[in-house]
Amino acid sequence: MKSWSLPFVTGVAVQRYLGAEEGLAAARDEACSHWYVDASHLPDMPANWSPQRRADLVADATGRGLSPVLHGNFRAPLASEIPEVHAAALAYVRTEIDLAADIRATALIIHGGAFVEPRPTKAHRDAALDRFLTLLATVVREAADKGVTIWLENLSFYPKYRPFSYVFTREADFAVALDRIPDVKFILDVGHANVNQPASVPIFENFAPSIAALSLSNNSGDQDAHLALPEGTLEVTRITEVIRSTEWQGLIAFETRNDSVQSGLEYLDKLWQQSAPANA
């Protein structure tokens, strides 16, 4: 049953870091429309899904009126500069596409992964992004052929965690991705965009038409803590203001480890009412 009245919300997903079947039950208990199946979780990696398990999940989800969102493995080295590794990463993502198709996922979330460089510079980051987007263009095309929608998710920006750096983390990366793949859709993780850069609001303002979903959590700006929306340094009220000014609509996903979906929805509703024009 629909548990929200926010006019911009087309669906509500929850990420509870559980196995696929347990996550479905959690989403049902929290009155969500969607839930995350996390391919970063060893038991839920594509190789661990038999045809029967895939069919059983579809039957259970359909019976409960729920839809999965397949969260691709963010550890996959999709930006590797080693040709053999790059090819293997593409082969792996193809198994995620097949899984997303088989379980009738609303979308498959793809991340840029990471690259290794002892002294990472802007040039290194740009080169890694280029390698990733080359692969992503193939992924988006092949996924569409199988009826699977791709959502590209931004990762956190950690400029001092060398030699390991995430790929697709900066506001400028969104513009590059759209230039290379004009039809690409994003899931903006506002928590990730708040880590070591105040990028959540400008990214949302500038790319709202291409943002299909929002992943919601808060943090203190130094690391991805998945805090409840009222906690941390991200001004969530600014997010609701952008939603109103751009007339954005889409799915929202809660990745708050210390708070319920219902509490998050109530907080958003309060901010939404506060941002309403006085003569509305």
Secondary structure, 3 states (H helix, E strand, C coil): CCCCCCCCEEEEEECCCCCHHHHHHHHHHCCCCEEEEECCCHHHCHHHCCHHHHHHHHHHHHHHCCEEEEECCCCCCCCCCCHHHHHHHHHHHHHHHHHHHHCCCCCEEECCCEEECCCCCHHHHHHHHHHHHHHHHHHHHHHHHCCCCEEEECCCCCCCCCCEEECCCCHHHHHHHHHHCCCCEEEEECCHHHCCCCCHHHHHHHHHHHEEEEEECECCCCCCCCECCCCCCCCHHHHHHHHHHHCCCEEEEECCCCCCHHHHHHHHHHHHHHCCCCCC
